[in-house]
């Protein structure tokens, strides 16, 4: 039973004893009680009841047909509709967001209220409304995350560039500045970005790089490689690779005299900075300089 149905039955007194006990334990009931307690604080305007009654009785009855209206029931129905809408509004907008963040150089695993698994990559964040989760499975993502979604109602991952919608599946979503990438690992995924909607099957991916839309195929592994401490890229601009290196090692990477738009295919480990730098620079004929623990410079060997 949805929280709207519980509220309707509670208002008309048709909840069973067991249903009422269960309803009183929900966040919906607590919000409703808080709202009802707040009603008396609204002060009504001054109204002279005796004076208005005298005016009413002194009036001469008008000739013609008298129509009697039962205004109480419509008023109560309208009040109930308003109350339900108000409770829904309060539940959604005043239920605090649950926010989970992975800092630079770390991964974070979390389970959502329906036991869906989310693994956050370094420098990423998710937020969701736990109080309305049973009615709307919706996650806001900044960064990159792998999702293993429990089957049920529609599940949405919302980013500033696009929305990913599924029923129950495994997929990876990455949203960084000017870069939006979705890869499907199990089930089916629907991606909407701008006016474009794309359906993805296992092994398929979809990107939006600075407004350029691309479809691609990826390896049929069970999870993205970053889950196992290795970032992997397939025809990705070098500046994106450098930024990921910064997040995984919590340092600054400077590209000096390097074409940062050149495409890179390959990967680097998250556990060995020297090996990671070699994995990036050797295929592209680049050199690297370790200025200090927090500053790396990449230069071109062709200069």
MIPAMAR-808867 format. One record per atom (N, C-alpha, C, CB): z, y, x; residue in three letters. Coordinates in steps of 0.2 Angstrom, whole numbers, plus 5000, padded with zeros to 4 digits. Each point is the difference from the previous one (the first is absolute). Glycine has a CB too. Layout:
// residues N
ZYXALA;...
***
This chain:
// residues 303
500049945004UNK;500050064996UNK;500050065004UNK;500649944991UNK;498950115008UNK;500050065004UNK;500650054998UNK;498849995001UNK;501350065004UNK;500650044999UNK;499950044993UNK;500250015013UNK;499150014985UNK;499950044994UNK;500249954994UNK;499050065006UNK;500849884994UNK;500249954995UNK;500850004999UNK;498949935002UNK;501450065004UNK;500850005000UNK;500350074996UNK;500049925011UNK;499750134992UNK;500250074997UNK;499950004992UNK;499850065012UNK;499649924986UNK;499850004993UNK;500549964996UNK;498850025003UNK;501449924999UNK;500449954997UNK;500750035000UNK;499349905003UNK;500950135003UNK;500750035000UNK;500150064995UNK;500049965012UNK;499450084988UNK;500150064995UNK;500149974993UNK;499350075008UNK;500349884990UNK;500049984993UNK;500649954999UNK;498850024998UNK;501649965007UNK;500549954999UNK;499849934999UNK;500650094996UNK;498849895006UNK;499849934999UNK;500149965006UNK;499250044992UNK;501149985014UNK;500149965005UNK;500549954999UNK;499750095008UNK;500249854994UNK;500549944999UNK;500650025005UNK;499149914996UNK;501450055003UNK;500650025004UNK;499849985008UNK;500849974990UNK;498949985011UNK;499849985007UNK;499550055003UNK;500149884997UNK;499450144998UNK;499550055003UNK;500450075001UNK;499149944994UNK;501450085002UNK;500350065002UNK;500449995006UNK;500150034988UNK;500249925013UNK;500449995006UNK;499650005007UNK;500849934993UNK;498650045006UNK;499550005006UNK;499750075001UNK;499749884997UNK;500250164997UNK;499750065000UNK;500550055004UNK;499349984990UNK;501450015008UNK;500550055003UNK;500049995008UNK;500749994989UNK;499149965013UNK;500049995008UNK;499450025003UNK;500749904998UNK;498850134999UNK;499450035003UNK;500150075002UNK;499349924993UNK;500350105012UNK;499950075002UNK;499850044994UNK;499849975012UNK;499750004983UNK;499850044995UNK;500650024995UNK;498949945001UNK;501650024998UNK;500550014995UNK;500450065004UNK;500049884995UNK;500150115011UNK;500550065003UNK;499650065000UNK;500549925008UNK;498850094993UNK;499750064999UNK;500050034993UNK;499349965010UNK;500749994985UNK;500050024993UNK;500750034999UNK;499149914997UNK;501450065005UNK;500750024999UNK;500150075003UNK;500449885000UNK;499350135006UNK;500150065003UNK;499650064996UNK;500149945012UNK;499350044986UNK;499650054996UNK;500450024994UNK;499049955004UNK;501350004992UNK;500450014994UNK;500650045001UNK;499549904995UNK;500850095011UNK;500650045001UNK;499850075002UNK;500649905004UNK;498850114998UNK;499850075002UNK;499850044993UNK;499649965011UNK;500250014984UNK;499850034994UNK;500550054997UNK;499449904997UNK;501350095003UNK;500450054997UNK;500150065004UNK;500649914996UNK;499150095010UNK;500150065005UNK;499450054998UNK;500549935009UNK;499150054986UNK;499550054998UNK;500250044994UNK;499149925004UNK;501050144997UNK;500450044994UNK;499550024995UNK;500850045009UNK;499349954985UNK;499650024995UNK;500150074998UNK;500049894995UNK;499550155002UNK;500150074998UNK;500550004995UNK;498850035003UNK;501550034996UNK;500550024995UNK;499749994993UNK;500650085008UNK;499749894987UNK;499749994994UNK;500650004994UNK;499049935005UNK;500950124991UNK;500550014994UNK;499849954994UNK;500350125004UNK;500149834996UNK;499849954995UNK;500250024993UNK;500249915008UNK;500450124991UNK;500250034993UNK;499550054998UNK;501249985003UNK;498650075001UNK;499550054998UNK;499349974998UNK;500650085008UNK;499249874996UNK;499349974998UNK;500149964994UNK;499750005012UNK;500849974986UNK;500149964994UNK;500050054994UNK;500749915006UNK;499650154995UNK;500150044994UNK;499350034999UNK;501150035003UNK;498549985002UNK;499350034999UNK;499649944996UNK;500050075010UNK;500149874992UNK;499649944997UNK;500250004993UNK;500049945011UNK;500750064987UNK;500249994993UNK;499850064995UNK;500949935004UNK;499050134999UNK;499850064996UNK;499350004999UNK;500950065005UNK;498749904998UNK;499350004999UNK;499849984993UNK;499849985012UNK;499750054985UNK;499749974994UNK;499649955001UNK;500150114995UNK;499949835001UNK;499649945001UNK;499350024999UNK;500949924997UNK;498650065007UNK;499350024999UNK;499749954995UNK;499950045011UNK;499749984984UNK;499749964995UNK;499449965004UNK;500350084991UNK;499649865006UNK;499549965003UNK;500349935002UNK;499350105003UNK;500349865000UNK;500149935002UNK;500550015006UNK;498949954995UNK;501650015004UNK;500549995006UNK;499949945004UNK;500850064993UNK;499049955013UNK;499949945005UNK;500649995004UNK;498850035000UNK;501549915000UNK;500649995003UNK;499849965007UNK;500750004989UNK;499550025016UNK;499849975007UNK;500649975003UNK;499150085001UNK;500949865001UNK;500549975005UNK;499950025007UNK;500149904992UNK;500250155010UNK;499850035007UNK;500549975005UNK;499650114995UNK;500949855003UNK;500449985005UNK;499749945004UNK;501050034992UNK;498749925005UNK;499749955004UNK;499450025005UNK;500249934990UNK;499350125008UNK;499650025005UNK;500350045005UNK;499250014991UNK;501350025008UNK;500450045005UNK;500349955005UNK;500250104992UNK;500149855005UNK;500349955005UNK;499549965004UNK;500949994992UNK;498550005005UNK;499549965003UNK;499850055006UNK;499649934990UNK;500350135009UNK;499750055005UNK;500550015005UNK;499450064992UNK;501349945006UNK;500550005005UNK;500049945005UNK;500750074992UNK;499249875005UNK;500049945004UNK;499450005005UNK;500649944990UNK;498850085007UNK;499450005005UNK;500250055006UNK;499249984990UNK;501150085008UNK;500150055005UNK;500549975005UNK;499850094992UNK;500749875005UNK;500549985005UNK;499849945004UNK;500850034992UNK;498749935006UNK;499749955004UNK;499650035005UNK;500049924991UNK;499650135008UNK;499650045005UNK;500450035005UNK;499150024991UNK;501550015006UNK;500450045005UNK;500349955005UNK;500250084991UNK;500049865006UNK;500349955005UNK;499549975005UNK;500849974991UNK;498650025006UNK;499549985005UNK;499950055006UNK;499549934990UNK;500550135008UNK;499950065004UNK;500550005006UNK;499450074991UNK;501249935006UNK;500650005005UNK;500049945004UNK;500750064992UNK;499249885005UNK;500049945005UNK;499550005005UNK;500349944990UNK;499150095009UNK;499450005005UNK;500250065005UNK;499249954992UNK;500950115005UNK;500050055005UNK;500750025003UNK;499150054993UNK;501549925004UNK;500650015003UNK;500349945002UNK;500250094992UNK;499549855008UNK;500249945004UNK;499850015007UNK;499949934990UNK;500650085015UNK;499850015006UNK;499549955003UNK;501150065002UNK;498449975002UNK;499649965004UNK;500349965005UNK;499150084998UNK;500849855003UNK;500249965006UNK;499550015005UNK;500649924992UNK;499650105014UNK;499550025005UNK;500249965006UNK;499850114996UNK;499849855007UNK;500149965006UNK;499550025006UNK;500449904993UNK;499850115013UNK;499650025005UNK;500149965006UNK;500150124996UNK;499349875008UNK;500049975006UNK;499950055006UNK;499649894995UNK;500850125009UNK;499950055006UNK;499549985005UNK;501250034998UNK;498750015007UNK;499549985005UNK;500349945004UNK;499650125001UNK;499949835000UNK;500249955004UNK;500449944996UNK;500050085010UNK;500049934984UNK;500449944996UNK;499649984994UNK;501150055004UNK;499049894993UNK;499849984994UNK;500649994995UNK;498949945006UNK;500950064988UNK;500650004995UNK;499749954994UNK;500550115003UNK;499949844996UNK;499949964994UNK;500450014994UNK;499649915008UNK;500150094986UNK;500550024994UNK;499749964994UNK;500350115005UNK;500149874991UNK;499849974993UNK;500150054995UNK;500349895004UNK;499250124992UNK;500050044994UNK;500449974994UNK;498950055003UNK;501349984992UNK;500449974994UNK;499749944997UNK;500450114998UNK;498949885003UNK;499749934997UNK;499949955005UNK;499550074992UNK;500849945014UNK;500049965006UNK;499350005004UNK;500849934994UNK;498850125004UNK;499450015004UNK;500250025007UNK;499450044990UNK;500349945015UNK;500250015007UNK;499550065003UNK;500449885002UNK;499950165001UNK;499750065004UNK;500250005007UNK;499950074989UNK;499649935016UNK;500250015007UNK;499750075002UNK;500049875002UNK;500450175000UNK;499850075002UNK;499850005008UNK;500750054991UNK;498749985011UNK;499950015007UNK;500350065002UNK;498949944999UNK;501150075008UNK;500450055003UNK;499750074997UNK;500249935010UNK;500350124989UNK;499850064998UNK;499750004992UNK;499850035012UNK;500549934984UNK;499849994993UNK;500650014995UNK;499049935004UNK;500850084990UNK;500550014995UNK;499849984993UNK;500450095007UNK;500049884989UNK;499849984993UNK;500650034996UNK;499449905003UNK;500450124990UNK;500550024996UNK;499849984993UNK;500250105007UNK;500349884989UNK;499949984993UNK;500650014996UNK;499349915004UNK;500650094989UNK;500550014995UNK;500349944998UNK;499450104996UNK;501249885006UNK;500349934999UNK;500250004992UNK;500449995012UNK;499850074985UNK;500250004993UNK;499549984995UNK;500850085004UNK;498649934998UNK;499449994995UNK;499649945003UNK;500050124995UNK;500249855010UNK;499549955003UNK;499849944995UNK;500650025011UNK;499849964984UNK;499849954996UNK;499450024995UNK;501249965001UNK;498750114998UNK;499550024996UNK;499450035004UNK;500950034992UNK;499249995014UNK;499550025004UNK;500149995008UNK;499850094991UNK;499849865011UNK;500149985007UNK;499550055004UNK;500349874997UNK;500050185006UNK;499650055004UNK;500450025006UNK;499550044989UNK;500149965017UNK;500350025006UNK;499650055003UNK;500449885002UNK;499950175001UNK;499750055004UNK;500049995007UNK;500350084991UNK;499149925012UNK;500049985008UNK;499750065004UNK;499849884996UNK;500650135009UNK;499850045006UNK;500049965006UNK;500450104994UNK;499049895009UNK;500049955006UNK;499649944999UNK;501150055004UNK;499249894998UNK;499749945000UNK;500549954997UNK;499250035009UNK;500649924987UNK;500449954998UNK;499649944997UNK;500950084997UNK;499449865004UNK;499849944998UNK;500449984994UNK;499649965011UNK;500050024983UNK;500349984994UNK;499949934998UNK;499950124996UNK;500649855002UNK;500049934997UNK;500350014993UNK;500049935011UNK;499650084984UNK;500250024993UNK;500149944996UNK;499350105001UNK;501349904996UNK;500249954995UNK;499650014994UNK;501149995004UNK;498749954993UNK;499550014994UNK;500450034994UNK;499449905004UNK;500250134992UNK;500350044994UNK;499650054998UNK;501149985004UNK;499150084993UNK;499650054998UNK;499750045006UNK;500850014990UNK;498750035008UNK;499750045005UNK;500450035006UNK;499150024991UNK;500749985015UNK;500450025006UNK;499550055003UNK;500749905002UNK;499650174999UNK;499650055003UNK;500350035006UNK;499650034989UNK;500049975016UNK;500250045006UNK;499650065000UNK;500249895007UNK;500250174993UNK;499750075000UNK;500050035007UNK;500350014987UNK;499150025015UNK;500050045006UNK;499750064998UNK;500049905008UNK;500050154997UNK;499650064998UNK;499350005000UNK;500950065005UNK;498849884998UNK;499349995000UNK;499749964994UNK;500150025013UNK;500349934986UNK;499849954995UNK;500649964997UNK;498949995006UNK;500949974989UNK;500549954997UNK;499749935000UNK;500450094992UNK;500149875010UNK;499949925000UNK;500349974994UNK;499950005013UNK;499849964983UNK;500249974994UNK;499949925000UNK;499850114994UNK;500849865005UNK;499949925000UNK;500549984995UNK;499750005012UNK;500249934987UNK;500549964995UNK;500549965004UNK;499150004991UNK;500649975014UNK;500449965005UNK;499649975006UNK;500849974990UNK;499350065016UNK;499649985005UNK;500350025007UNK;499050024992UNK;500649985013UNK;500350025007UNK;499450055003UNK;500749895001UNK;499650175001UNK;499550045002UNK;500350055005UNK;499349994990UNK;500350055014UNK;500350055005UNK;499750074998UNK;500149915009UNK;500350144991UNK;499850074998UNK;500250045006UNK;500049984987UNK;499550065016UNK;500150055005UNK;499850074998UNK;499949905009UNK;500550144991UNK;499850074999UNK;500350055005UNK;499949984987UNK;499750045017UNK;500250055005UNK;499550064999UNK;500449925008UNK;499750144995UNK;499650064999UNK;499249985001UNK;501050075004UNK;498649954991UNK;499349985000UNK;499849935001UNK;499950115005UNK;500649844993UNK;499849935001UNK;500449964995UNK;499950025012UNK;499749954984UNK;500349964994UNK;499649935001UNK;500350104992UNK;500249845008UNK;499749945001UNK;500449954996UNK;499650035012UNK;500049924985UNK;500349954996UNK;499749935002UNK;500250084990UNK;500249875011UNK;499749945002UNK;500449954995UNK;499750035012UNK;499949924985UNK;500249954995UNK;500149945004UNK;499450054990UNK;501249915009UNK;500149945004UNK;500149944995UNK;500650065009UNK;499549964984UNK;500149954995UNK;499950034993UNK;500849935008UNK;498950034988UNK;499950034993UNK;499450055000UNK;501349984997UNK;498850074998UNK;499550055000UNK;500450075000UNK;499249924993UNK;500450135009UNK;500350075001UNK;499550044997UNK;500749975010UNK;499550084987UNK;499650064997UNK;500250065004UNK;499849954989UNK;499750095014UNK;500250065004UNK;499650054996UNK;500149945011UNK;500250124988UNK;499750064997UNK;500250065004UNK;500149954989UNK;499350085014UNK;500150065004UNK;499450054998UNK;500549935009UNK;499850134988UNK;499550044997UNK;499749974994UNK;499750055011UNK;499649954989UNK;499649974994UNK;499849935002UNK;499650114997UNK;500649865008UNK;499849945002UNK;500549944999UNK;499350065009UNK;500549894988UNK;500549944998UNK;499749945003UNK;500450054990UNK;500049925014UNK;499749945004UNK;500549944999UNK;499450075009UNK;500349874989UNK;500349945000UNK;500049965006UNK;499849994988UNK;500849985015UNK;500049975006UNK;500249934999UNK;500250105006UNK;499549854997UNK;500249935001UNK;500349995007UNK;499249964991UNK;501249985010UNK;500249985006UNK;499550015006UNK;500849924994UNK;499450115011UNK;499550015006UNK;499650064999UNK;499949885001UNK;500250164994UNK;499650064999UNK;500550065001UNK;499249954992UNK;500550115010UNK;500350065001UNK;499650064998UNK;500649955010UNK;499850104989UNK;499750074998UNK;500350055003UNK;499749954989UNK;499950105014UNK;500250065004UNK;499850074997UNK;500149925010UNK;500350134991UNK;499750074999UNK;500350035006UNK;500150004988UNK;499450025017UNK;500150035006UNK;499750075000UNK;500049905006UNK;500450154993UNK;499850074999UNK;499450014995UNK;500350025012UNK;499849944982UNK;499650014994UNK;499449955000UNK;500350125000UNK;499649845006UNK;499549955001UNK;500349944997UNK;499450065010UNK;500349914985UNK;500249934997UNK;499649955004UNK;500350054989UNK;500149895013UNK;499749945003UNK;500349944997UNK;499950075011UNK;499749884989UNK;500249934998UNK;500049965006UNK;499650014988UNK;500949945013UNK;499949965006UNK;500449934999UNK;500050115007UNK;499949854997UNK;500349935000UNK;500550005006UNK;499049944994UNK;501550025004UNK;500549995006UNK;500249935000UNK;500550114998UNK;499949875007UNK;500249935001UNK;500449974994UNK;500050025013UNK;499949924986UNK;500449974994UNK;500749985002UNK;498949964995UNK;501550085009UNK;500749985002UNK;500450014994UNK;499850045012UNK;500849944988UNK;500550004995UNK;500350074999UNK;500249885002UNK;499950165004UNK;500350075000UNK;499650045005UNK;501149954996UNK;498950115004UNK;499750055005UNK;500449985007UNK;499750094991UNK;500049925014UNK;500349995007UNK;500650045001UNK;498949965004UNK;501150104994UNK;500650055002UNK;500649974997UNK;499350105000UNK;500749854995UNK;500649974998UNK;500349965006UNK;499650004988UNK;500049975016UNK;500249965006UNK;500050045006UNK;499649904994UNK;500550175006UNK;500050045006UNK;499450015004UNK;501249965000UNK;498250044996UNK;499450015004UNK;499550044995UNK;500249905007UNK;499750164995UNK;499550044996UNK;499349985002UNK;500850105000UNK;498849904994UNK;499349985001UNK;499550054996UNK;500449875002UNK;499150145001UNK;499550054998UNK;499349985000UNK;500850095003UNK;498849924991UNK;499449985000UNK;499550064998UNK;500449894996UNK;499350145010UNK;499550064999UNK;500450064997UNK;499049924999UNK;501650095005UNK;500450064998UNK;500050055005UNK;500749924994UNK;499250155004UNK;500050055004UNK;500650005005UNK;499450074992UNK;500549955015UNK;500550005005UNK;500650044998UNK;499149985008UNK;500850074989UNK;500650044999UNK;500549974995UNK;499350105001UNK;500549854995UNK;500449964996UNK;500449955004UNK;499250024990UNK;500449955015UNK;500349955004UNK;500650045004UNK;498949935001UNK;500950135002UNK;500550045004UNK;500650014995UNK;499150055008UNK;500849974986UNK;500650024996UNK;500449944998UNK;499350094995UNK;500449855005UNK;500449944998UNK;500449985007UNK;499149964991UNK;500650055014UNK;500449995007UNK;500650045000UNK;498949975006UNK;501050104992UNK;500650045000UNK;500549984995UNK;499350095002UNK;500649884992UNK;500549984996UNK;500349945002UNK;499350054991UNK;500449905012UNK;500349945002UNK;500450015006UNK;499049944996UNK;500950115009UNK;500350005006UNK;500450075000UNK;499249935006UNK;500850114988UNK;500450065000UNK;499950055006UNK;500849934993UNK;498550085008UNK;499850055005UNK;499550044998UNK;500449925009UNK;499350124995UNK;499450054999UNK;499549985004UNK;500750094997UNK;498749905000UNK;499449985004UNK;499550064999UNK;500149874998UNK;499750155008UNK;499550065001UNK;499349975002UNK;501050085003UNK;498549944993UNK;499349985002UNK;499750065003UNK;499949924990UNK;500050075017UNK;499750055004UNK;499349995002UNK;501250025004UNK;498350024994UNK;499349995001UNK;499749934998UNK;500250075010UNK;500149914984UNK;499849944997UNK;499750014993UNK;500949945007UNK;498650024991UNK;499850014994UNK;500449964995UNK;498850015004UNK;501650034992UNK;500549964996UNK;499749974994UNK;500950085004UNK;498549934994UNK;499749974995UNK;499649945001UNK;499950114996UNK;500149875011UNK;499749945001UNK;500349944997UNK;499650055011UNK;500149904987UNK;500249944997UNK;500349955004UNK;499250024991UNK;501449955007UNK;500349955004UNK;500149944996UNK;500650095007UNK;499349854996UNK;500149944997UNK;500549965005UNK;498950004993UNK;501649985005UNK;500549965005UNK;500750014997UNK;499250025010UNK;501349974995UNK;500750014998UNK;500450015006UNK;499849934990UNK;500950085008UNK;500550015005UNK;500649974998UNK;499450105005UNK;501049885000UNK;500749974998UNK;500550054999UNK;499749905007UNK;500850094989UNK;500650054999UNK;500549995005UNK;499750004988UNK;500349955017UNK;500649985004UNK;499950025007UNK;500249914992UNK;499250115010UNK;499850015007UNK;499650065001UNK;500149885003UNK;500150184999UNK;499650065000UNK;499550005005UNK;501050064996UNK;499149915010UNK;499550005005UNK;499449964997UNK;500850015009UNK;499349934988UNK;499549954998UNK;499750044994UNK;500649905004UNK;499750134992UNK;499750044994UNK;499550055003UNK;501149984993UNK;499150065012UNK;499650055002UNK;499349975003UNK;501050075002UNK;499149875002UNK;499449975003UNK;499649974994UNK;500749975010UNK;499650014985UNK;499649974994UNK;499550054997UNK;500949924998UNK;499450155002UNK;499650054997UNK;499550035005UNK;501050024992UNK;499249995014UNK;499650045005UNK;499449965003UNK;501050075002UNK;499149875000UNK;499549965003UNK;499449994996UNK;500949945006UNK;499150044988UNK;499450004996UNK;499650064999UNK;500549914994UNK;499850155007UNK;499750064998UNK;499950045007UNK;500550014989UNK;499649965017UNK;499950035006UNK;500450075000UNK;498949955001UNK;501850044998UNK;500450065000UNK;500649985005UNK;499850034988UNK;500550025014UNK;500650005005UNK;500650034996UNK;499350005011UNK;501349974992UNK;500650034997UNK;500550025005UNK;499849934990UNK;500650125008UNK;500550035005UNK;500650004996UNK;499250075007UNK;501449904996UNK;500650014997UNK;500450065003UNK;500049874998UNK;500050184998UNK;500350065002UNK;500849995001UNK;499150074995UNK;501249914999UNK;500749985000UNK;500049954994UNK;500450115005UNK;500349874994UNK;500149954994UNK;499750024993UNK;501049965007UNK;498950104993UNK;499850034993UNK;499350035000UNK;501250024998UNK;498449975007UNK;499450045001UNK;499449965004UNK;500650114999UNK;498949874997UNK;499449965003UNK;499450055000UNK;500649884997UNK;499050115008UNK;499350045000UNK;499549955001UNK;500550115004UNK;499049894991UNK;499449965001UNK;499450045002UNK;500449924991UNK;499250065014UNK;499550045002UNK;499449955001UNK;500750085006UNK;498749954994UNK;499449965001UNK;499849995007UNK;499650054989UNK;500249895013UNK;499849985006UNK;499350025002UNK;500749904999UNK;498950134996UNK;499350025001UNK;500050075002UNK;499649924991UNK;500950125009UNK;500050075002UNK;499950015007UNK;500750034990UNK;
***
